[in-house]
Amino acid sequence: MRSVRRREVLNLPNLITLVRVGSIPLLVGMLYLPGPGWSWTAAGLFFVAGLSDLLDGFVARRMKIVTVTGQFLDPLADKLLIASMLVMLVYLGRAPAWMAIIIMGRDAAVTGLRALAATQDLAVPSDRWGKAKTGLQMLAVFLLIIHYPISGFDPQFWGMYALWAATIVSFISGLRYFLRFNRLLAEGEEDKG
């Protein structure tokens, strides 16, 4: 039984996810350091962390070791990565606090709804709006981390456009998630009645 638990937690996909979480303090530290060199370095590390999100899922499916622990850790790592970067970008004056609050608030609300759904034996999977939200958030944060103009390209300007889009899509996807949860809850009550 002990080896089953160990395999549930200590496997390659989960280790990749934990490395993504471990990159957060490094990213935060780099963003405290001034200048375009550190911003580029932080953006590179953030890009690798974002790729690790794709890699851990691919490895889990390929090795056929999709676990409950991994299904919990992976979205948590994404939320921690995005939330910590948004907090730093607000601190640095590169992003407005209200956008960060909407994005992080949506993620907290959806996490709470997922926990509530689990207590009711309901599964509310993410949809394409959720995937679009994640992609837009990653793009926005990546560009805002770079921040400094490069040969006429202004990553701050385009990062703000992407952050606007991410905020709008975050709100819509959160609303859709809540409505789907509500519908499933109502259907479950009808089945019992």
MOVENQUI-V435835 format. One record per backbone hydrogen bond with DSSP energy under -1.0 kcal/mol. CO is the residue of the C=O (numbers start at 1). NH is the residue of the N-H. If there is no record, write none. Layout:
co->{CO CO}
nh->{NH NH}
//
This chain:
co->{1 2 3 4 5 6 9 11 12 13 14 15 16 17 18 19 21 23 24 25 26 27 35 36 37 38 39 40 41 42 43 44 45 46 47 48 51 52 53 54 55 56 57 58 59 60 67 68 69 70 72 73 74 75 76 77 78 79 80 81 82 83 84 85 86 87 88 89 89 90 96 97 98 99 100 101 102 103 104 105 106 107 108 109 110 111 112 113 114 115 117 118 127 128 129 130 131 132 133 134 135 136 137 138 139 140 141 142 143 146 150 153 154 155 156 157 158 159 160 161 162 163 164 165 166 167 168 169 170 171 172 173 174 175 176 177 178 179 180 181 182 183 184 185 186 187 188 189}
nh->{5 6 7 8 9 10 11 15 16 17 18 19 20 21 22 23 24 27 28 29 30 31 39 40 41 42 43 44 45 46 47 48 49 50 51 52 55 56 57 58 59 60 61 62 63 65 71 72 73 74 76 77 78 79 80 81 82 83 84 85 86 87 88 89 90 91 92 94 95 93 100 101 102 103 104 105 106 107 108 109 110 111 112 113 114 115 116 117 118 119 122 121 131 132 133 134 135 136 137 138 139 140 141 142 143 144 145 146 147 148 153 150 158 159 160 161 162 163 164 165 166 167 168 169 170 171 172 173 174 175 176 177 178 179 180 181 182 183 184 185 186 187 188 189 190 191 192 193}
//
